[in-house]
Amino acid sequence: MANDVLIDEHTHQATIATPHTDPASGSQTKAGSRRSSRVLRVLHVVNGQHFSGAERVQTHLARCLPENGVTADFALLTPDRFPKHFDVESSQLFDMKMRNRWDIGAARRVAKLARDGNYQLLHAHTPRSAMIAAYASRQARRPWVYHVHSPAAADSTRPIQNRINAMTERFCLLSTSHQIAVSNSLRDHTIASGFDPETVTTVHNGVPMIRPPRTEFPQVGGVWTLGIVALHRPRKGLETLLDAQRIVRDAGFDVRLRCVGPFETPAYEASIRSRIDQLQLGPDVEFTGFVDDIPAALAKLDAMVLPSLFGEGLPMVVLEAMAAAVPVIATRVEGTPEAISHDSEGLLAEAGNPVDLAAQIQRLVSGEVSWHDLAEAAAARHAAEFSDVAMARGVADVYRKVIDG
């Protein structure tokens, strides 16, 4: 059901809301109705222009936090893809659109929303949202927590933007009550930056236990469909994967590549298509664009490849592939090895090294490594350590630690 856009008659604030069913009466009401039975009300401050890994974390939290006595609503600073694909009916989405990157006026609107909505805590996820949450926290006199999804200083291939984001983030974090790191490597990085270890907690990302049925399995000597699922941008290493695909095909293996997800910019898409032409891979590379159902897309792959160069906290798509029992071939970047042990739940290659990446792909498609063993080990590891339920429980524990403190 499409989201409705509501305007509050007192604040004139646009609210994007979805209907939900009242558990007592069974009737449908707007998500903006008061839910007095919830113990803790948290307002997430998010960007909203994309719907990628961090946004899927936010969606899973919205869905699972109520089981831990927490409601999660969202203030959107740059609403675009997020409200179109967010499907949790128990949460409200508030349009707090910033006029520009430095529109601090959005902080006043978020602060008013926090007070009027009786939210006890703010939760930010990016340098931009940290800036707004820091100001709003002071004005509303509410504590706030920050979710470290990736290192701000190494988030893109644009060094000036990285430096601005890192400086903005660091200044704003001086007022945060607690930081949630999605991997131990990010926690170590945060502490090494000078933050008190007592105020930084690792809560691994988690995804639902969705394993779509599979009727066809890859065969040695047959056609293999590899896939990359990402917001395609330079740090995801798609160029490295294309070079590796060329090496594997030259070695005599019939390997096709399916690229799932949008491109960050038209210019980057053009550069990738040019590289495909140079490598003469045109018929063997497919682009699907954005998809809503990631597990279904993964179930059509024989392996999921994530050749990231840097900037990964704990990639959601790696966890989703594990849950779907799809073998993962990834690079040894930040938090990825915390989920994938080489030769156990998947295969790991050195970042930016197409020869090493090609070697790992060949080990799988040649049968040197058992496809079924990797798939089952990955599914078991996900179930034990990386579920969405465990993630929400860990985040709720941090909330209560902040409130009680």
N, C-alpha and C positions, 0 to 999 in steps of 0.2 A: 504494500500500500504506500502511495507517495506521501511524503511528509507535508503537513499543513503549515502555513506561515501564519502565526498569530501576532497580533499587536496588543500589548498591554495598554489598557485604556488610561492608566495612571502615569506610566513611565514612557509611553509611546515607543517602547523597545520591541523590535521585531523578535519573535521567538519561533523557531522552527520546531514543531512538535509532532509527534506521532500518536495515534490513538492507542490505548492499551486497555485491557480488561480489568475491571475492578475485582479483586479476588473475593470480596465479600458478596457482591451482588451479581457478578457475572456480566454486568453491563459494561459497554465501552464508554470510557471517559477520555478526556484529553490528558496527555502526560503532564500538563501543567497543574493538575489538581494536587492538593496538599496530601502528602503521605506521612501522616503523623506517627505511623508505626515504626519508621526507620530510626535507628539509634544515632547514626552519624550521617551528616549531609556534606558532601564534598563537591566542590566546583572545579572541574578541570578547565584550565585555560590552554587552548590549543590553536595551532595555526589554521588548519582546515583546507589548505589549497590542494593537498594531495590525499591519496588514500593508499598508503604503502605500509611498510613494516610498523612504524611507530603508531600509525592510525589503527592498525589491526590490534595492537596492544591495548589501545584506549577502548576499542570496541569490546574486546574480550573482558576487560575490567568492568565496563558498564554492565555487561551481562552477568558476570559472576560475583561482583562485589555485594549485591543485595543478599546473597546467601551468607555473607559475613556481617550483616547488619549495617551495610553502608549503601547509600544511594549516590550515584555519580551522574551529574549533569555537566554540560559542556558550554563554555563561552568560546565562540569561534571568532578569531581575529581576522582571518582571510578566508571566509567561507567560499568553497568552490566544490571540490570532489567529495569532501567529508560528508556534508549533509545529504548528498545524492546517494551515498552508498551505506551510510550508517543505518542499521536496521534493528536497534535495541529499543523496543517500544516503551520500556520503563524509564528511559532517560529523556530529559529535555535538552534541546539545542538552542542556544541563544546567539543571535546575530549581533556581534560586537565589532563589526567590520572597521578596521583601521583605514584611515584615509591615505596614509603612507607609512613607511617603515618606522618612523619615529613619532607616530601619533600617540602621545601620552594621554590624550583625552580618553582613549579607550580604557585606561586604567581607572578613571573616575567612574565610567559606566560599569566596569566589572566590580568595583568596590561597592557601588550602590546595589548591584545585583546580589552581591554576597551578603550585604546587610538585610535587604528586603526579603531575600530568599532564606534567611536564617541558615546559611552555610557556615559550618564551623571551621572549614579548612579549604585552602586553595592548593591546586596541584598543577604545576607547569611542566612542559615537556621539551621545549626548544629555547634557544637564546631569546628569540622574539617574545615568546610567551613568558619567559622568566622576567624580562623587563617589565611587562605589564603586571605580572603577579606580584613582583616586588613592590611596585608603587601601590597597587590595589591593596595588598596586605597591610601596608602602613596606614592607608586611609580607612580601611574597614576594620582595622585592629583584629585581623585574623592571621594565624600562622600559615605558612605555605611550605610545601615540599617540592622538590625538583627531581624529575625522572631523567637520569643520564642514559640516553639511548645510544650515543656514539660520541667520540671526542670532538668537541666543537672546533678545535684547532686543526683537525684533519677530516673535515666533513666533505670537502670538495676539492677540485683541482684549481680553485681560485684562491691563491694565498692571501690576497688582500681581504677578501670577504671572510675567509677563515679567521684571520687575525681580528677583524672587527667583531665577529661573532664570539670568539673566545674572550676578548676583552669585555664585551657586554655581559656575557654569561658570568664571568668571574666577579665583576662588580656587583651584579644583582644577587649572586649567591652569598654575599656577605650577610644578607638578612634572612636567608632560608633557615628553617628549623631542622630539616633533614634532607638528605639526598638518597635516592634509590638508584643503584647501579644495576644494569641488566646482566652484568657478568662480573666475575671476580677480577678479570683484567681491567675492566673499567673502574672498579672500586679501587684497585691498586693505583691506577692512574690518577684518580681523584684525590686520594690521600697523598700521593707524591706531589700534587699541586699545592699542598699546604692545608688541606681540610682535616678536621679532627676525625679520626677513625670512628669515634663513638657516634658521629652524626652521618655516617655513610653505611648503608646496608645493601648487600647484594640480594636482589630478588630476580632470579632468572626469568626470562620471558617464558611464556607458556601458551599453548594453543590447544584447542579441543581435540579429543581423541576421535578423529574422523578418518576412517580407513575405508574408502570406497571399494566395492567388490571389483576384482580383477579376473578376467577370463582368459586373457592372453599374456604370455610371458616371453621375454626376449630369448632368442636362441643364438648360440655361438655360430657364426657364419651367416646369420640373417641380417636384416635391416634393424638398426638401433636408432631410436628417437631420443636424443638428449634434449633437455630443456633448461633454459634459464628464466627464472621468474623474478622480475625486479622493476623498479623505476629506472629505466635505462639511462645511465649517466656515466661519465668517464671513470669514476672510481669503482664501478661494478666490474670492470675488466672484460667487457664484451670483446674488445679487440684481441685480448689474449686467448679467449675461447675460440674465436674465429681462426686465429693462427694455429691453435692446437687441432681444430677440426681438419684443417688442410693437411697437417702432418699425419693424422690418423687415417684420412682418406688415401693419402699417398702410400701408406703402409698396407693398403688393400682392404680396409674395413669400411663397410657401408654404413656411415654414421650421418644422420640428419640432425638438424638443430631447429628447435622451436623456441622462439623468443616471445615470452609472455609478459605483457605489461607495456605501459606507454613510455615514450621518450621524454626526457626532461625538456629538451628544446628541439625545434625543427633542424637547427644547424647540426646538432649531434647525430640526429637520425640520418641526415644527408652524408655525414662523414662515415657512418657505419655502412650504409648502402654502397658507398664508393669503395670501401675496403672489401666488401663482399665481391664486388665486380673484379677488383684487382686479384683476389684469391681464386676467382672463377668458382665460387660456391653458390651462385645464384639459385639454381634449382633445389639446392639442399638446405636452404635456410628459409624458415617461415616466420612471419610476424603476426601475432594474434591481436595485439593491442591489449587494452585493459580488460580483465575478466573479473566477474564478481565471485565465482566459485573456484577458489584456489585448489581445494582438495580434488575436485573433479578434473581440473586441468593437470594436476600432478599425476593423477591416476592414468592419464594417457601417455605418460613419459616412461621410458625405460630407466632413466637416471636423471636426477636434477643436479645441474652444475652451477656453482656459484663461485666465479673466479675473481672475487673482490680483491682490489689492490690495497685498500685500507678503509678505515672508517666504519667497521662493523662492530656493534656492541655484542649482540647475540641475535643473528638474523632470524626473523620469524619464518621465512620460507624454508630454512634448514629444518626447523622444528616441525613445520607443516609436512615437509617431505618425510621426515622420520615417522610422524603419526600415520601418514598414508602408506607406510612401508615401501617407500621409493628410495633406492640407494642414492646417497649424496656423494658428489665429488666436489670438494671445496678447497679453498686456500687457507693456509695457516695465518689467519688474520684475527687479532684480538680475541673475542669470545667464542669464535667458531670451534676451536679445539676443545672447549669445555663441553660441547654437546657431541662432537664427532671425534672418536678415537680412531686413529689411522689403522686400517685393516680390521676394524671391529664393527663400528656402526657406519663406516663410510671410508672414503679415501681422501687424503689431504695432499696438496701440492704447494710448492712455493709460489707466493704471489708474484705476478708479472712474468712468470716463466712458462712460456707455451710448450717448451720441450718436456718439462716435468709434468705439466697438466696433460699433455698428450700421452705420456707414459702411463699415467694413472687411468686415463680413459681406456687405453689399450689393454691394461690388466683386466678391466671389467669385461669389455666386449670380447676378449679372446678366451674368457673362461678361466684365466689364471686365478681370479678371485670369484668366489661363488656369489652370484646375484641374490639367491635366496637367503644365504647366510647374512649378507649385509642388510637385506630388507627386514628380516625378522629381528636381528639385533637392534636395528634402529627403532623399530616399533616398540620393542620391550624397553629400551632406554627412555624413549619419550614417555611411555606410560608411567614409568617409575619416577621421573624427575622433572618433566617439562610440560605438565598439563596446565591448562588455563585455570583450573581450580586451585592448584598449588600457588600459581602466580598471584591470584586475587587474595588468597589467604595471607601471603607474605606482605602484600601491599597494605591490607587492612591492619595487620600487626604494626606496621610502621605508623599508620594514621593514629592508632590508639596510643602508641608510644609518644607521639608528638602531643596529642591532646592531654594525656595523663601527665606528661612532663610539664 
